[in-house]
Amino acid sequence: MEMHNPPHPGEVLKELYLPEDLSVSEAAKKLGVSRQTMSAIINGRAGISADMALRLAKGLSTTADFWLRMQIKHDLWQAKQNPPKGVQKLAA
């Protein structure tokens, strides 16, 4: 069953995985990314790349697949809200 408006993985990361007393800067440093990158992800302005999924998997004892599946579900639901127009079938 498809979830209605799946959350952005950054929201899940922020709400369920990052301790409240851990700053964005500290989390970024531990994952080996910039503060700007970390902020963009947890605020839903950037997606989870394969590289970031691997970093999160290692840093949080999760799997990269978990983060990438969540990103794909989010992206696909968002795309379905505004489907492309003018697309024609390639084969009859």
Secondary structure, DSSP 8 states (H G I E B T S, - for coil): ---SS---HHHHIIIIIS-TT--HHHHHHHHTS-HHHHHHHHTTSS---HHHHHHHHHHHT--HHHHHHHHHHHHHHHHHTS--SS---S--
